Amino acid sequence: MEIKKVMVIGAGQMGNGIAQVSAQTGWDTVLYDINMELVDKGLANIAKNLQRDVSKGKRTEEDMAAIMGRLKPSTTLDDAADADLIIEAIVENFDIKKKVFEQLDAIAPAHAILATNTSSLPITQIAATTKRPAQVIGMHFMNPVP
């Protein structure tokens, strides 16, 4: 399966870092959170990280602009409808994750992989909340991500 579009659920410290790495890889990346203020904060953090790299000579302004151009803000899970990989990076609360995964399972295309960044909850328990448990994976990123 070729990945063209990634959606990251949660624009906090881990989520915005995961979105940054995804966009740096060259994938169109949707950064989702429950309100635009949180998404904007996440995007601002990504821009700050990239600008720091520019200041240190690790990347060009053009690279930064291209990466930022691959990021799309979102406050609707409906944006998962055409995502190939969806990475959840929200609070470590099973009931909240269960609700999100049930919604994503109904919205995401059949081929999509649903990933969780959990560090404490069983992946099999999260996968069991979907109709596609074989397509649910754990992707544990270390903090800080980028």
LOPAVO-647325 format. One record per residue (C-alpha): residue number from 1; residue in three letters; x, y, z. Coordinates in nm, 4 decimals. Layout:
BEGIN
+-----+------+----------+----------+----------+
| pos | code |       xx |       yy |       zz |
+-----+------+----------+----------+----------+
| NUM |  ALA |        X |        Y |        Z |
...
+-----+------+----------+----------+----------+
***
This chain:
BEGIN
+-----+------+----------+----------+----------+
| pos | code |       xx |       yy |       zz |
+-----+------+----------+----------+----------+
|   1 |  MET |   0.0000 |   0.0000 |   0.0000 |
|   2 |  GLU |   0.1282 |   0.3427 |  -0.0904 |
|   3 |  ILE |   0.0791 |   0.6158 |   0.1670 |
|   4 |  LYS |  -0.0221 |   0.9485 |   0.0173 |
|   5 |  LYS |  -0.2188 |   1.1086 |   0.2993 |
|   6 |  VAL |  -0.1739 |   1.0873 |   0.6748 |
|   7 |  MET |  -0.4068 |   1.2198 |   0.9424 |
|   8 |  VAL |  -0.2818 |   1.2833 |   1.2944 |
|   9 |  ILE |  -0.5447 |   1.2935 |   1.5679 |
|  10 |  GLY |  -0.4328 |   1.5255 |   1.8471 |
|  11 |  ALA |  -0.2310 |   1.8434 |   1.7946 |
|  12 |  GLY |  -0.0548 |   1.8408 |   2.1321 |
|  13 |  GLN |   0.3140 |   1.7819 |   2.1949 |
|  14 |  MET |   0.3253 |   1.4321 |   2.0468 |
|  15 |  GLY |   0.0674 |   1.4883 |   1.7735 |
|  16 |  ASN |   0.2240 |   1.7998 |   1.6269 |
|  17 |  GLY |   0.5646 |   1.6327 |   1.6289 |
|  18 |  ILE |   0.4247 |   1.3282 |   1.4484 |
|  19 |  ALA |   0.2542 |   1.5563 |   1.1949 |
|  20 |  GLN |   0.5829 |   1.7401 |   1.1394 |
|  21 |  VAL |   0.7728 |   1.4155 |   1.0728 |
|  22 |  SER |   0.4961 |   1.2993 |   0.8388 |
|  23 |  ALA |   0.5033 |   1.6228 |   0.6380 |
|  24 |  GLN |   0.8848 |   1.6162 |   0.6310 |
|  25 |  THR |   0.8585 |   1.2670 |   0.4781 |
|  26 |  GLY |   0.6628 |   1.4222 |   0.1922 |
|  27 |  TRP |   0.3133 |   1.3068 |   0.2815 |
|  28 |  ASP |   0.0114 |   1.5353 |   0.2770 |
|  29 |  THR |  -0.0763 |   1.5517 |   0.6453 |
|  30 |  VAL |  -0.3938 |   1.6559 |   0.8238 |
|  31 |  LEU |  -0.3495 |   1.7748 |   1.1834 |
|  32 |  TYR |  -0.6753 |   1.7337 |   1.3766 |
|  33 |  ASP |  -0.7888 |   1.8436 |   1.7189 |
|  34 |  ILE |  -1.1210 |   1.9260 |   1.8827 |
|  35 |  ASN |  -1.0911 |   2.3011 |   1.8212 |
|  36 |  MET |  -0.8975 |   2.5294 |   1.5890 |
|  37 |  GLU |  -0.7123 |   2.6992 |   1.8737 |
|  38 |  LEU |  -0.5408 |   2.3691 |   1.9577 |
|  39 |  VAL |  -0.4666 |   2.2969 |   1.5910 |
|  40 |  ASP |  -0.3218 |   2.6458 |   1.5407 |
|  41 |  LYS |  -0.1032 |   2.6015 |   1.8481 |
|  42 |  GLY |   0.0251 |   2.2713 |   1.7086 |
|  43 |  LEU |   0.0985 |   2.4239 |   1.3681 |
|  44 |  ALA |   0.2771 |   2.7169 |   1.5341 |
|  45 |  ASN |   0.4974 |   2.4722 |   1.7229 |
|  46 |  ILE |   0.5837 |   2.2928 |   1.3988 |
|  47 |  ALA |   0.6714 |   2.6258 |   1.2344 |
|  48 |  LYS |   0.8908 |   2.7150 |   1.5326 |
|  49 |  ASN |   1.0739 |   2.3811 |   1.5115 |
|  50 |  LEU |   1.1299 |   2.4177 |   1.1388 |
|  51 |  GLN |   1.2452 |   2.7796 |   1.1733 |
|  52 |  ARG |   1.4991 |   2.6663 |   1.4309 |
|  53 |  ASP |   1.6316 |   2.4165 |   1.1750 |
|  54 |  VAL |   1.6536 |   2.6955 |   0.9153 |
|  55 |  SER |   1.8440 |   2.9158 |   1.1625 |
|  56 |  LYS |   2.0919 |   2.6328 |   1.2230 |
|  57 |  GLY |   2.1381 |   2.5716 |   0.8502 |
|  58 |  LYS |   1.9782 |   2.2263 |   0.8693 |
|  59 |  ARG |   1.7116 |   2.3121 |   0.6109 |
|  60 |  THR |   1.6243 |   2.5931 |   0.3736 |
|  61 |  GLU |   1.3348 |   2.8385 |   0.3863 |
|  62 |  GLU |   1.2037 |   2.6626 |   0.0743 |
|  63 |  ASP |   1.2088 |   2.3263 |   0.2542 |
|  64 |  MET |   1.0242 |   2.4803 |   0.5470 |
|  65 |  ALA |   0.7611 |   2.6309 |   0.3169 |
|  66 |  ALA |   0.7136 |   2.2975 |   0.1368 |
|  67 |  ILE |   0.6710 |   2.1109 |   0.4660 |
|  68 |  MET |   0.4240 |   2.3662 |   0.6016 |
|  69 |  GLY |   0.2392 |   2.3500 |   0.2687 |
|  70 |  ARG |   0.1791 |   1.9774 |   0.3171 |
|  71 |  LEU |   0.0030 |   2.0392 |   0.6507 |
|  72 |  LYS |  -0.3738 |   2.0925 |   0.6628 |
|  73 |  PRO |  -0.5580 |   2.1968 |   0.9796 |
|  74 |  SER |  -0.8769 |   2.0140 |   1.0733 |
|  75 |  THR |  -1.1438 |   2.0008 |   1.3406 |
|  76 |  THR |  -1.3494 |   1.7262 |   1.1767 |
|  77 |  LEU |  -1.2797 |   1.3534 |   1.1796 |
|  78 |  ASP |  -1.4506 |   1.3408 |   0.8391 |
|  79 |  ASP |  -1.1106 |   1.4357 |   0.6953 |
|  80 |  ALA |  -1.0121 |   1.0720 |   0.7588 |
|  81 |  ALA |  -1.2351 |   0.9706 |   0.4656 |
|  82 |  ASP |  -0.9421 |   0.9677 |   0.2226 |
|  83 |  ALA |  -0.6475 |   0.9056 |   0.4564 |
|  84 |  ASP |  -0.4190 |   0.6067 |   0.4106 |
|  85 |  LEU |  -0.2690 |   0.6187 |   0.7592 |
|  86 |  ILE |  -0.4360 |   0.7681 |   1.0659 |
|  87 |  ILE |  -0.2255 |   0.8121 |   1.3781 |
|  88 |  GLU |  -0.4016 |   0.8805 |   1.7072 |
|  89 |  ALA |  -0.2024 |   1.0772 |   1.9647 |
|  90 |  ILE |  -0.4578 |   1.1838 |   2.2245 |
|  91 |  VAL |  -0.4898 |   1.1518 |   2.6011 |
|  92 |  GLU |  -0.4173 |   0.8084 |   2.7527 |
|  93 |  ASN |  -0.7807 |   0.7329 |   2.8357 |
|  94 |  PHE |  -0.9312 |   0.4142 |   2.6933 |
|  95 |  ASP |  -1.2894 |   0.5437 |   2.6805 |
|  96 |  ILE |  -1.1863 |   0.8496 |   2.4787 |
|  97 |  LYS |  -0.9647 |   0.6436 |   2.2465 |
|  98 |  LYS |  -1.2473 |   0.3903 |   2.2017 |
|  99 |  LYS |  -1.4857 |   0.6638 |   2.0897 |
| 100 |  VAL |  -1.2303 |   0.8053 |   1.8444 |
| 101 |  PHE |  -1.1428 |   0.4645 |   1.6978 |
| 102 |  GLU |  -1.5094 |   0.3732 |   1.6551 |
| 103 |  GLN |  -1.5646 |   0.6987 |   1.4653 |
| 104 |  LEU |  -1.2511 |   0.6542 |   1.2549 |
| 105 |  ASP |  -1.3501 |   0.2966 |   1.1734 |
| 106 |  ALA |  -1.6768 |   0.4251 |   1.0271 |
| 107 |  ILE |  -1.5151 |   0.7120 |   0.8327 |
| 108 |  ALA |  -1.1768 |   0.5891 |   0.7098 |
| 109 |  PRO |  -1.1456 |   0.4001 |   0.3809 |
| 110 |  ALA |  -1.1287 |   0.0204 |   0.3974 |
| 111 |  HIS |  -0.7556 |   0.0125 |   0.3173 |
| 112 |  ALA |  -0.6562 |   0.2646 |   0.5855 |
| 113 |  ILE |  -0.4304 |   0.1682 |   0.8712 |
| 114 |  LEU |  -0.5360 |   0.3011 |   1.2113 |
| 115 |  ALA |  -0.2452 |   0.3590 |   1.4484 |
| 116 |  THR |  -0.2255 |   0.4548 |   1.8125 |
| 117 |  ASN |   0.0640 |   0.6252 |   1.9860 |
| 118 |  THR |  -0.0384 |   0.4810 |   2.3227 |
| 119 |  SER |   0.2334 |   0.3986 |   2.5703 |
| 120 |  SER |   0.0158 |   0.2328 |   2.8322 |
| 121 |  LEU |  -0.2990 |   0.0785 |   2.6819 |
| 122 |  PRO |  -0.3121 |  -0.2641 |   2.5134 |
| 123 |  ILE |  -0.3193 |  -0.2317 |   2.1342 |
| 124 |  THR |  -0.5426 |  -0.5394 |   2.1091 |
| 125 |  GLN |  -0.8000 |  -0.3732 |   2.3341 |
| 126 |  ILE |  -0.8017 |  -0.0624 |   2.1138 |
| 127 |  ALA |  -0.8113 |  -0.2734 |   1.7953 |
| 128 |  ALA |  -1.1118 |  -0.4667 |   1.9276 |
| 129 |  THR |  -1.3183 |  -0.1463 |   1.9194 |
| 130 |  THR |  -1.3038 |  -0.1553 |   1.5370 |
| 131 |  LYS |  -1.4265 |  -0.3871 |   1.2629 |
| 132 |  ARG |  -1.0686 |  -0.4023 |   1.1289 |
| 133 |  PRO |  -0.8502 |  -0.5148 |   1.4192 |
| 134 |  ALA |  -0.5855 |  -0.6508 |   1.1806 |
| 135 |  GLN |  -0.5363 |  -0.2951 |   1.0505 |
| 136 |  VAL |  -0.4828 |  -0.1350 |   1.3915 |
| 137 |  ILE |  -0.1217 |  -0.0942 |   1.4974 |
| 138 |  GLY |   0.0816 |   0.0629 |   1.7721 |
| 139 |  MET |   0.3297 |   0.3328 |   1.6643 |
| 140 |  HIS |   0.5039 |   0.4509 |   1.9758 |
| 141 |  PHE |   0.7007 |   0.7678 |   1.9094 |
| 142 |  MET |   0.9546 |   0.8832 |   2.1652 |
| 143 |  ASN |   0.9240 |   1.2340 |   2.3068 |
| 144 |  PRO |   1.0279 |   1.4733 |   2.1583 |
| 145 |  VAL |   0.9282 |   1.3499 |   1.8136 |
| 146 |  PRO |   1.1077 |   1.5730 |   1.5615 |
+-----+------+----------+----------+----------+
***
